[in-house]
Amino acid sequence: MQKRTASELSLKFVVFSLVLLFSALAGKSWAGSEGPKFVADELLVQVMAGVPETRLAGILAETGATAAGEIPQLNVRIIKVRPEVMDKVKAALERNPLIKFVENNYLAEGSSTPNDPLYPSQWHLPKISSPQGWDISTGSGVVDIAIIDSGIDPSHPDLAAKLVPGYNFVGGNTDTHDVLGHGTAVAGTAAAMGGNSLGVTGLAWQNPIMPLVVLDSSNYATYSNIAQAITYAADHGVRVINISIGGSSSSSTLQNAVNYAWNKGAIIFASAMNNSTSTPYYPAACTNVVAVAATDSNDAKASFSNYGSWIDISAPGVSIYTTNNGGAYGTWNGTSFSSPLTAGLAGLILSLNPVLTNQQVVDIITANADDLGAAGFDQYFGNGRINVYKSLAAVSGAVPQSDTTAPSVAIASPAGGASVSGAVTVSVNATDNVGVARVELYVNGAFLTTDSSSPYSFYWDTAGYPDGSCTLEARAYDAAGNVGQSSLVSVKVANAKDTVAPAVSITSPADGSSIAGLKRLTVNVAASDNTGVTRIDLYVDGALKTTSSSATLSWAWNLRTVATGQHSILAKAYDAAGNAATTSITVYR
């Protein structure tokens, strides 16, 4: 799925807003007095696939950086750097050909705060035709919804029975208690239990909820933790992911995480954020994310909601009555609640038809939305405000498309017939009708390494291979398991030290010949070598007269001022390894 302009369907998911902060929070220090904030002593680095750990350690040691963690699915490393040398280290790593990208570990924050905790109305559910939709489906227990947020209250009566094991990326443990309250409210909006004569009703009554903690108690999340949560959900088979967090800085790490999940069949929904601006927020503005704006009870744009050509869809986000931390209930405002409503709808759609592709689910939601504002797509509502009944009614008419198209893949470099030695970068081009999940590199038919992030490039140390011909092959996989194979590329490995000197001869004049009476003489030299001649030098009586960079040399010798007597002609040939050979003759005048 690609981002679209105002004339297309934009598909994205966002729910964060970058934070500006100076003081130490939760044991970390933040940097940036103006503009986006980031962790003051951390960088996110993506390393070329196949680079040995020892080589990476050496690269980091040269810059004074140290490893602090990784996102293995994306081959992204979290490294520690002293703040005073951050810019120099970043610049040095950007110049290293083994590093695919370097970026700050930006901060994001939750996008709303609670108010009117006793407000009893859930006006938003009838507004989006939920009651009629629930006659078709109230969800299923096999389609999980991941809530990437501040955790979820594990004892809340409307949520406790629905929780499946998750992970806390802030604490590095499995304790997913809500440290802020935001995640519990978001989870209840998407999927609080329905029909249980208790509290509120979420949109997806039956769907389980996976809590993934990235927001700390100060309402801030690092991009690295958000990316890890996305990949974690995808690796655990979750197909619906909600992120009610956001930042104004774009990020290769976030985009790679989103692509990773999308290529595994997941759909990511994210809030557009609450700054009343058209500035893109991320990951909402990422490719393959559904960005959700907010509406009010009159189907008008919520005053706080962000807008722009990057918005895909809208949903209610004002006075949303939902679950609160500690077993209570209350009302919340923000696109943080528009996004989980849309994610809940995706959960209902997949509950009805779990074999639909992620693109089909997004298309069903956008095609069956209620058009608001200007006719068709517009910057305030995207493709309209979600309609649960119309979307679920359309699912029965959606024919699942079995993906049988294999990716297209080709090795871009090195070229066939090339001579290679030492460490080599192998570059691969791969595309697919849905998405490339990963690319594998094979050498002489044996698996070498894999890369899941475009552009696909691999580190190949040829020192472990005997000199001679080697074949390279790339294989690209999509989420459906289709495999595309590149043509074989044959290269020549040449690592052994060349100790063979060239052969060189002076082909004319002949040794011992007389040049008396001549005014001009042409001297011709020829050389050969097992790997190639790089240079020939020609000397007369010990003085260098000319040089050739090929395997032959021809020089016109002016004899008018040459003295009578014996003269020596010497030729010296070199190869690339520095081996040299000489030959000489004597002529008389």
C-alpha positions in Angstrom: 0.0 0.0 0.0 1.3 3.4 -0.9 0.5 6.9 0.3 -1.8 8.7 -2.0 -2.4 12.3 -3.0 -5.8 14.0 -2.5 -7.1 12.1 -5.5 -6.1 8.7 -4.1 -6.7 6.6 -1.1 -4.0 7.3 1.5 -3.4 4.3 3.7 -1.6 4.8 7.0 -1.6 4.6 10.7 -0.5 7.1 13.1 -1.0 7.9 16.7 1.9 10.0 18.0 3.2 13.5 18.3 6.9 14.4 18.8 7.8 15.9 22.1 10.0 18.8 23.0 11.6 18.3 26.3 14.8 19.3 28.1 14.9 17.6 31.5 15.7 14.1 32.4 12.6 11.8 32.2 12.5 8.2 33.3 16.3 8.0 33.5 16.9 9.4 30.0 17.9 12.9 28.9 16.4 14.5 25.9 17.9 16.9 23.4 16.7 19.7 21.1 15.8 23.1 22.4 13.7 23.8 19.3 12.0 21.4 16.9 11.7 17.6 17.5 13.1 16.0 20.6 15.3 12.9 20.7 17.2 10.8 23.2 20.4 12.9 23.8 22.8 10.0 23.8 21.3 7.5 21.3 21.3 6.9 17.6 19.5 4.3 15.5 21.7 2.6 12.9 20.8 0.1 10.2 23.7 -2.1 9.2 24.1 -3.8 5.9 22.9 -7.4 6.1 25.7 -9.9 6.8 28.2 -7.5 8.4 30.0 -9.5 11.1 29.5 -8.4 14.7 33.3 -8.0 15.1 33.3 -5.6 12.1 30.4 -3.6 13.5 32.1 -3.5 16.9 35.2 -2.1 15.2 33.2 0.6 13.4 31.6 1.7 16.6 34.9 1.6 18.5 36.4 3.9 15.9 33.8 6.5 16.7 33.6 6.0 20.4 30.1 4.6 20.2 28.8 1.5 22.0 26.0 -0.9 21.3 22.9 -0.6 23.5 20.3 -2.8 21.9 18.9 -3.9 18.5 15.7 -4.5 16.5 16.9 -7.7 14.8 13.9 -8.0 12.4 15.0 -4.6 10.9 18.8 -5.1 11.4 18.6 -1.7 13.3 21.0 -1.2 16.2 20.5 1.2 19.1 23.9 2.8 20.0 25.1 5.0 22.8 27.1 8.2 21.9 28.4 11.0 24.1 26.1 14.0 23.4 29.0 16.4 22.8 30.3 14.3 19.9 26.9 13.2 18.6 27.1 15.2 15.3 30.6 14.0 14.5 29.7 10.4 15.2 26.5 10.6 13.1 28.4 12.1 10.2 31.2 9.5 10.4 28.6 6.6 10.4 26.7 8.2 7.5 29.9 8.1 5.4 30.5 4.4 6.1 29.4 2.2 3.2 28.4 -0.6 5.5 25.8 1.6 7.2 22.5 1.9 5.4 21.1 4.8 7.5 21.7 6.7 10.8 19.1 8.8 12.6 18.2 10.2 16.0 16.1 8.1 18.4 13.2 10.5 18.4 10.5 10.9 21.0 6.8 10.6 20.6 3.9 11.2 23.0 0.3 10.1 23.7 -2.2 12.3 21.9 -4.9 13.2 24.5 -5.8 13.8 28.1 -9.0 12.8 30.0 -11.8 15.1 31.0 -15.5 14.8 32.2 -14.9 11.3 33.7 -18.5 10.7 34.6 -20.0 11.6 31.2 -22.3 8.5 30.5 -23.0 8.8 26.8 -21.4 6.7 24.1 -22.8 8.8 21.3 -20.1 7.7 18.9 -21.3 4.1 18.5 -24.8 4.9 17.0 -23.1 7.7 14.9 -21.0 5.1 13.1 -23.9 2.6 12.7 -22.4 0.1 15.2 -25.7 -1.4 16.5 -26.7 -2.4 12.9 -23.2 -3.7 12.3 -23.3 -5.9 15.5 -26.3 -7.7 14.0 -23.7 -9.0 11.4 -20.7 -9.5 13.7 -19.5 -8.6 17.2 -16.0 -10.0 16.5 -14.2 -13.2 17.1 -11.7 -14.6 19.6 -9.1 -15.4 17.0 -8.4 -12.0 15.6 -6.2 -10.1 18.1 -5.9 -6.3 18.2 -2.5 -5.0 19.4 -2.6 -1.7 21.4 0.8 -0.1 21.3 0.5 2.4 24.1 1.1 2.8 27.9 -0.2 -0.6 28.9 -3.7 -1.8 29.9 -5.2 -2.2 33.4 -5.2 -6.0 33.8 -8.0 -6.1 36.3 -10.5 -3.8 34.6 -13.8 -5.7 34.5 -14.5 -4.7 30.9 -11.0 -5.7 29.7 -9.4 -8.4 31.9 -11.0 -11.4 30.3 -9.9 -10.2 26.8 -6.2 -9.7 27.4 -3.5 -11.9 25.8 0.2 -11.8 26.8 2.1 -8.8 25.6 5.4 -7.1 26.3 6.7 -4.0 28.1 9.4 -2.4 25.9 10.1 0.4 28.4 10.9 -1.9 31.3 12.1 -4.9 29.2 9.7 -7.3 30.8 6.2 -8.8 30.6 4.6 -6.4 33.1 2.0 -4.6 30.9 0.2 -2.7 33.7 -0.9 0.7 32.5 1.5 3.4 33.8 -0.5 6.3 32.5 -4.1 5.5 31.8 -4.0 6.3 28.1 -3.6 2.7 26.9 -6.6 1.4 29.0 -8.8 4.1 27.5 -7.6 3.3 23.9 -8.1 -0.4 24.4 -11.7 0.1 25.7 -12.6 2.2 22.7 -11.4 -0.5 20.4 -12.6 -3.6 22.1 -14.2 -3.4 25.6 -16.5 -6.3 26.3 -20.0 -5.9 25.0 -23.3 -7.4 26.1 -22.0 -8.2 29.6 -24.4 -5.8 31.4 -21.4 -3.9 32.7 -19.7 -0.5 32.0 -19.2 0.5 28.4 -19.1 -1.3 25.0 -16.1 -1.4 22.7 -16.6 -1.8 19.0 -15.1 -5.3 18.7 -16.8 -7.1 21.6 -15.1 -10.5 21.1 -11.6 -9.7 19.9 -8.7 -10.3 22.2 -6.3 -7.4 23.0 -2.5 -7.5 23.1 -1.0 -4.8 25.3 2.5 -3.5 24.1 4.0 -0.9 26.3 6.0 1.9 24.8 4.8 5.1 26.6 6.3 5.8 30.0 4.6 7.5 32.9 5.6 10.9 31.5 3.7 10.1 28.3 6.8 9.8 26.1 7.9 6.9 23.8 11.1 6.4 21.8 10.8 5.6 18.1 13.0 2.5 18.7 10.5 1.1 21.2 7.6 1.8 18.9 9.4 0.0 16.0 10.1 -3.0 18.3 6.5 -3.2 19.3 5.3 -3.1 15.7 7.6 -6.0 14.7 6.7 -7.9 17.9 3.0 -7.8 17.0 3.7 -8.8 13.4 5.9 -11.7 14.5 3.1 -12.9 16.9 0.6 -13.1 14.1 -1.4 -9.9 15.0 -3.1 -8.5 12.0 -4.6 -5.3 13.5 -2.3 -2.9 15.2 -3.3 0.5 16.8 -0.8 3.2 17.7 -2.3 6.3 19.4 1.1 8.0 19.7 2.9 10.3 17.2 5.8 12.5 16.3 6.5 15.2 13.7 9.9 13.7 12.5 10.0 11.2 9.8 12.0 8.0 10.5 13.5 5.2 8.4 13.3 2.9 11.4 9.5 3.5 11.8 9.0 3.1 8.0 11.0 -0.2 8.0 9.0 -1.5 10.9 5.7 -0.6 9.2 6.8 -2.2 6.0 7.8 -5.3 7.9 4.4 -5.7 9.5 2.5 -4.8 6.3 4.5 -7.5 4.4 3.3 -10.0 7.0 -0.3 -9.1 6.4 -0.9 -6.7 9.3 -2.8 -3.4 9.1 -1.6 -0.5 11.2 -3.9 2.3 12.3 -2.5 5.5 13.8 -3.9 8.8 15.1 -3.4 11.9 13.0 -2.6 13.8 16.3 -4.2 16.9 17.8 -2.3 20.0 16.7 -4.9 21.4 14.2 -2.2 21.4 11.6 -1.6 20.0 8.1 2.0 19.1 9.0 2.4 15.3 8.5 2.9 13.3 11.7 4.5 9.9 11.9 4.0 7.0 11.7 0.6 8.3 10.4 2.3 9.8 7.3 4.3 6.6 6.7 3.5 4.4 3.7 1.3 1.4 4.6 -0.2 3.1 7.6 -3.9 4.2 7.9 -4.0 7.8 9.3 -7.2 8.6 11.2 -8.6 12.1 11.8 -11.3 13.0 14.4 -14.9 14.1 14.0 -17.4 15.4 16.6 -21.1 14.6 17.3 -22.2 16.8 14.4 -19.9 15.1 11.9 -17.7 18.1 11.7 -14.0 18.1 12.0 -12.9 18.0 15.6 -11.3 21.4 16.3 -8.0 19.8 17.5 -7.7 17.2 14.7 -4.8 17.4 12.3 -5.7 17.4 8.6 -4.1 17.2 5.2 -3.7 15.1 2.0 -2.1 12.4 4.2 -5.3 11.7 6.1 -7.0 8.4 5.0 -10.2 8.2 7.1 -12.0 9.9 10.0 -13.9 8.6 13.1 -15.4 10.1 16.2 -12.9 11.6 18.7 -14.8 14.0 21.0 -16.2 13.0 24.4 -15.5 9.3 23.8 -16.8 7.4 26.9 -14.5 4.5 27.6 -12.6 2.4 30.2 -10.3 4.1 32.7 -7.3 2.8 34.7 -8.4 1.4 38.1 -11.7 -0.1 36.9 -13.5 3.2 36.3 -14.9 4.9 33.2 -14.7 8.4 31.7 -14.7 10.5 28.6 -11.6 11.3 26.5 -10.9 13.6 23.5 -8.5 13.1 20.7 -7.6 11.3 17.5 -6.2 8.7 20.0 -9.8 7.4 20.1 -10.6 7.8 16.4 -7.8 5.4 15.5 -8.8 2.5 17.8 -12.4 2.8 16.6 -11.2 2.2 13.1 -8.9 -0.5 14.2 -11.9 -2.2 16.0 -13.7 -2.1 12.7 -10.8 -3.8 11.0 -11.0 -6.5 13.7 -14.7 -7.0 13.0 -14.0 -7.3 9.2 -11.3 -9.9 9.7 -13.5 -11.8 12.2 -16.1 -12.1 9.4 -13.5 -13.0 6.7 -10.0 -13.7 8.0 -8.5 -14.5 4.6 -9.0 -11.0 3.3 -5.7 -9.2 2.5 -4.7 -6.1 4.5 -5.2 -4.0 1.4 -8.8 -5.4 0.9 -9.6 -4.5 4.5 -8.4 -1.0 4.1 -10.3 -0.7 0.8 -13.5 -1.9 2.4 -13.3 0.7 5.2 -12.5 3.6 2.9 -15.0 2.6 0.2 -17.9 2.3 2.7 -17.3 5.4 4.7 -19.9 8.2 5.0 -18.7 11.0 2.8 -18.3 14.3 4.8 -17.2 17.7 3.8 -16.4 18.2 0.1 -17.5 15.5 -2.2 -15.1 12.6 -2.4 -11.7 12.7 -0.7 -10.8 15.8 1.2 -8.1 16.9 3.6 -10.3 17.0 6.7 -12.0 13.6 6.6 -9.9 11.7 4.1 -12.3 9.2 2.4 -15.0 9.9 4.9 -16.2 8.9 8.4 -16.2 5.2 9.1 -19.5 3.3 8.9 -19.6 -0.1 10.7 -22.7 -1.5 9.2 -21.9 -0.6 5.6 -18.4 -2.0 5.9 -19.5 -5.3 7.4 -22.4 -5.6 4.9 -19.8 -5.2 2.1 -17.5 -8.0 3.5 -19.8 -10.7 2.1 -19.2 -9.3 -1.3 -15.4 -9.1 -1.0 -13.9 -12.1 -2.8 -10.5 -13.0 -1.2 -7.7 -12.7 -3.7 -5.2 -15.5 -3.5 -1.8 -14.0 -4.2 0.1 -16.3 -6.6 2.4 -13.7 -8.0 6.0 -14.2 -7.1 8.3 -11.2 -6.5 10.6 -10.0 -9.2 14.3 -10.0 -8.2 17.6 -9.4 -9.8 21.2 -8.9 -8.6 22.3 -5.3 -9.5 25.9 -5.6 -8.6 28.5 -7.0 -8.9 28.1 -7.6 -12.6 28.5 -11.1 -14.2 32.1 -11.8 -14.9 33.5 -9.3 -12.4 36.6 -10.0 -10.4 36.0 -9.6 -6.7 38.2 -9.8 -3.6 38.0 -9.0 0.1 34.7 -7.6 1.4 32.1 -7.0 -1.4 28.7 -5.3 -1.3 26.0 -7.3 -3.2 23.1 -5.1 -4.2 19.7 -6.6 -5.1 16.6 -5.1 -6.7 13.2 -6.7 -5.6 9.6 -5.8 -6.1 6.2 -7.5 -5.6 2.5 -6.8 -6.4 1.8 -6.8 -2.6 5.1 -6.4 -0.8 8.5 -8.1 -0.4 8.8 -9.7 3.0 12.5 -10.5 2.7 15.4 -11.1 0.3 17.9 -13.9 0.8 21.4 -14.1 -0.8 23.0 -17.5 -1.8 26.6 -18.1 -2.8 27.3 -21.3 -4.7 23.8 -22.5 -3.7 24.4 -22.0 0.0 22.4 -19.5 2.1 24.5 -16.5 3.2 22.3 -13.9 4.9 18.9 -12.1 4.6 17.7 -8.5 4.4 14.1 -7.4 5.1 14.6 -3.6 4.3 14.8 -2.0 1.0 17.3 -1.1 -0.6 18.5 -4.7 -0.3 22.2 -4.9 0.2 24.5 -7.6 1.6 28.0 -7.8 3.0 30.0 -10.7 1.4 33.5 -11.5 2.7 35.1 -13.4 -0.2 38.1 -14.4 1.9 36.2 -17.6 3.0 35.9 -18.8 -0.6 38.6 -20.4 -2.9 39.8 -18.4 -5.8 37.9 -19.1 -9.0 34.3 -18.9 -10.2 31.5 -18.2 -7.6 27.8 -18.0 -8.4 25.4 -15.5 -6.7 21.7 -15.9 -6.5 19.0 -13.8 -4.7 15.6 -15.1 -3.6 12.7 -12.7 -2.7 9.7 -13.8 -0.7 6.3 -12.2 -0.1 3.8 -12.7 2.8 1.9 -15.4 0.8 5.1 -17.5 0.6 5.6 -16.9 -3.2 9.3 -17.0 -4.1 11.1 -15.2 -6.9 14.6 -16.3 -7.9 17.1 -14.1 -9.7 19.3 -15.3 -12.6 22.6 -16.7 -11.5 25.5 -14.2 -11.6 29.0 -15.7 -11.9 31.9 -13.7 -10.6 35.6 -14.5 -10.2 37.0 -14.5 -6.7 40.7 -13.5 -6.7 42.1 -13.3 -3.2 45.3 -15.3 -3.5 48.5 -13.3 -3.6 49.9 -13.0 -7.1 53.6 -13.9 -7.1 54.0 -14.5 -10.9 56.0 -11.8 -12.7 55.1 -10.8 -16.2 57.0 -12.0 -19.2 58.5 -9.2 -21.3 60.4 -9.0 -24.5 61.9 -6.3 -26.9 60.6 -7.4 -30.3 62.6 -4.9 -32.3 65.4 -4.0 -32.9 67.2 -7.3 -32.4 69.9 -7.8 -29.8 73.4 -6.9 -31.1 72.1 -5.1 -34.2 73.7 -2.1 -35.8 71.9 1.2 -35.9 74.7 3.1 -37.8 73.5 5.4 -40.5 69.9 5.5 -39.2 68.2 8.8 -38.2 65.2 7.2 -36.4 64.5 3.8 -34.9 61.2 2.3 -33.6 61.5 0.3 -30.4 58.7 -2.2 -29.8 58.0 -4.1 -26.5 55.5 -6.8 -25.7 54.5 -8.2 -22.3 52.1 -10.8 -20.8 50.9 -11.8 -17.3 48.7 -14.4 -15.5 46.4 -11.6 -14.2 47.3 -8.7 -16.5 50.1 -6.2 -17.3 49.5 -2.8 -15.7 52.7 -0.9 -17.0 55.8 -1.0 -19.2 58.7 1.3 -18.7 61.4 1.8 -21.4 65.0 2.9 -20.6 67.9 3.8 -22.9 71.3 3.8 -21.3 69.7 3.9 -17.9 67.4 6.9 -18.6 63.6 6.5 -18.6 62.3 7.4 -22.0 58.6 6.4 -22.0 55.8 4.4 -20.2 52.9 2.5 -21.5 49.8 1.4 -19.4 49.0 -1.5 -21.7 50.7 -4.8 -22.6 52.6 -3.3 -25.5 54.9 -0.3 -26.1 56.1 1.4 -29.2 58.6 4.3 -29.1 60.3 6.3 -31.9 64.0 6.9 -31.0 65.6 10.0 -32.6 69.2 8.9 -33.4 70.5 12.2 -34.8 72.3 13.2 -31.5 73.1 9.7 -30.4 76.8 9.1 -29.9 78.8 6.4 -31.8 79.3 3.3 -29.8 77.4 0.8 -27.7 73.9 1.5 -26.2 71.6 -0.5 -23.9 67.8 -0.7 -24.2 65.9 -2.0 -21.2 62.1 -2.8 -20.8 60.4 -3.4 -17.4 56.9 -4.7 -17.1 54.6 -4.7 -13.9 51.4 -6.4 -12.9 48.7 -5.2 -10.4 50.4 -7.1 -7.5 53.6 -5.2 -8.1 55.5 -8.1 -9.6 58.0 -6.9 -12.2 60.3 -8.4 -14.9 63.0 -6.8 -17.1 64.7 -7.6 -20.4 67.5 -5.8 -22.2 69.4 -5.7 -25.5 72.5 -4.0 -26.8 72.7 -2.0 -30.1 75.7 -0.3 -31.8 76.1 2.9 -33.7 
